[in-house]
């Protein structure tokens, strides 16, 4: 897994310190909290938590086992 790097986040208008933001990272969406004293338009450094890659498995039907699929 590649090392996790810090990301610079710009606080959007209307967001204040202590609020949680959703940030797009190279690994997907991550949540971060605006630190105290940081105002809209200012930036802060955020280091996302490393998320391990998903494990892909292949399912196999077992004889006598009934599978039901439901659309979502």
Rosetta silent file (secondary structure, phi, psi, omega in degrees, C-alpha in Angstrom):
SEQUENCE: XXXXXXXXXXXXXXXXXXXXXXXXXXXXXXXXXXXXXXXXXXXXXXXXXXXXXXXXXXXXXXXXXXXXXXXX
SCORE:     score description
SCORE:     0.000 S_00000001
   1 L     0.000  136.462 -179.854    0.000    0.000    0.000 S_00000001
   2 L   -69.919  149.149  178.464    1.353    3.458   -0.901 S_00000001
   3 L   -64.121  147.827 -179.431    2.142    5.845    1.951 S_00000001
   4 L   -82.453  133.158 -179.286   -0.641    8.253    2.853 S_00000001
   5 L  -109.286  153.426  176.145    0.102   11.889    2.006 S_00000001
   6 E   -70.535  148.618  179.365   -1.297   15.054    3.524 S_00000001
   7 E  -121.952  137.485  175.424   -3.932   16.926    1.528 S_00000001
   8 E   -87.829  125.789 -177.947   -4.500   20.668    1.653 S_00000001
   9 E  -113.396  129.698  174.760   -8.189   21.415    2.239 S_00000001
  10 E   -96.499  127.183 -178.255   -9.749   24.827    1.562 S_00000001
  11 L   -73.099  123.169 -179.564  -12.637   25.621    3.906 S_00000001
  12 L   -73.243  160.515  177.393  -15.754   26.430    1.841 S_00000001
  13 L   -56.932  141.909  176.458  -17.969   29.474    2.524 S_00000001
  14 L    84.714   -4.281 -179.840  -20.391   29.022    5.410 S_00000001
  15 L  -101.092  136.195 -177.646  -18.328   26.307    7.110 S_00000001
  16 L  -119.097  167.227  178.820  -16.887   27.001   10.569 S_00000001
  17 L   -55.501  139.066  179.895  -14.312   25.387   12.845 S_00000001
  18 L    95.134  -16.722  178.707  -15.495   22.100   14.315 S_00000001
  19 L   -80.173  153.872  179.952  -17.691   21.185   11.349 S_00000001
  20 E   -96.649  136.577  177.657  -17.065   17.991    9.401 S_00000001
  21 E  -116.110  151.632  169.415  -16.277   18.061    5.674 S_00000001
  22 E   -98.177  123.699 -175.697  -16.298   15.311    3.065 S_00000001
  23 E  -118.242  132.078  176.149  -13.019   15.504    1.136 S_00000001
  24 E   -80.455  120.402  178.904  -12.247   13.729   -2.142 S_00000001
  25 E  -115.981  169.390  176.473   -8.900   11.951   -1.772 S_00000001
  26 L   -60.191  -20.015 -179.424   -7.016    9.667   -4.167 S_00000001
  27 L   -98.144    2.515 -177.964   -8.443    6.774   -2.088 S_00000001
  28 E   117.170 -169.162 -178.820  -12.042    8.035   -2.188 S_00000001
  29 E   -72.332  141.060  176.455  -14.152   10.198    0.102 S_00000001
  30 E  -138.413  152.051  177.669  -12.867   10.890    3.606 S_00000001
  31 E   -98.832  142.319  174.004  -14.244   12.921    6.505 S_00000001
  32 E  -144.878  157.110 -179.398  -12.240   15.606    8.275 S_00000001
  33 E  -107.410  134.243  178.303  -13.006   18.241   10.893 S_00000001
  34 L   -68.016  124.279 -177.667  -12.179   21.915   10.352 S_00000001
  35 L   -69.032  158.748  176.921   -9.596   22.813   13.035 S_00000001
  36 L   -57.954  140.735  176.134  -10.129   25.656   15.530 S_00000001
  37 L    84.730   -6.412 -179.804   -9.262   29.105   14.194 S_00000001
  38 L   -91.636  126.006 -176.116   -9.554   28.156   10.506 S_00000001
  39 L  -102.779  162.124  174.748  -11.960   30.424    8.596 S_00000001
  40 L   -54.045  137.419 -178.739  -13.749   29.988    5.238 S_00000001
  41 L    92.466  -19.499  177.400  -11.289   30.471    2.380 S_00000001
  42 L   -86.832  163.249  179.867   -8.314   29.375    4.489 S_00000001
  43 E  -115.999  156.993  173.152   -6.580   26.029    4.068 S_00000001
  44 E  -143.846  159.407 -178.804   -5.448   23.353    6.482 S_00000001
  45 E   -90.607  137.533 -178.942   -3.535   20.105    6.142 S_00000001
  46 E  -134.673  130.531  176.514   -5.413   16.821    6.449 S_00000001
  47 E  -111.288  107.468 -178.854   -3.906   13.320    6.423 S_00000001
  48 L   -66.969  153.280  176.321   -6.551   10.738    5.508 S_00000001
  49 L   -72.444  134.991  178.090   -6.565    7.372    7.216 S_00000001
  50 L   -67.584  131.063  178.939   -5.102    4.654    5.054 S_00000001
  51 L  -113.374  123.904  179.865   -7.797    2.280    3.889 S_00000001
  52 L   -64.682  149.573  178.786   -6.691   -1.170    2.784 S_00000001
  53 L   -62.827  151.112  179.884   -7.745   -2.168   -0.707 S_00000001
  54 L   -64.373  148.755  176.326  -10.925   -4.250   -0.915 S_00000001
  55 L   -92.512  126.496 -179.264  -10.549   -8.006   -0.899 S_00000001
  56 L  -102.809  124.905  178.607  -12.101   -9.587   -3.959 S_00000001
  57 L  -123.380  155.644  177.787  -13.422  -13.100   -3.582 S_00000001
  58 L  -106.631  122.216  179.753  -15.219  -15.330   -6.008 S_00000001
  59 L   -83.374  146.929  176.903  -18.446  -16.845   -4.739 S_00000001
  60 L  -127.352  137.074  176.042  -19.410  -20.338   -5.745 S_00000001
  61 L   -75.865  138.843  178.413  -22.858  -21.859   -5.662 S_00000001
  62 L  -103.021  136.167 -178.541  -23.062  -25.009   -3.598 S_00000001
  63 L   -56.056  131.665 -179.549  -25.254  -27.804   -4.858 S_00000001
  64 L    89.231   -2.779  179.262  -28.570  -27.727   -3.052 S_00000001
  65 L   -97.895  132.512 -177.858  -28.138  -24.088   -2.068 S_00000001
  66 L  -100.943  127.422  178.945  -30.776  -21.666   -3.331 S_00000001
  67 L  -104.208  133.679  175.048  -29.661  -18.138   -4.291 S_00000001
  68 L  -118.130  131.003  178.657  -32.082  -15.209   -4.330 S_00000001
  69 L  -112.901  134.259 -179.948  -31.154  -11.924   -5.987 S_00000001
  70 L  -119.578  130.797  175.716  -32.965   -8.704   -5.138 S_00000001
  71 L   -76.553  144.857  177.910  -32.739   -5.542   -7.216 S_00000001
  72 L  -112.154    0.000    0.000  -32.010   -2.360   -5.321 S_00000001
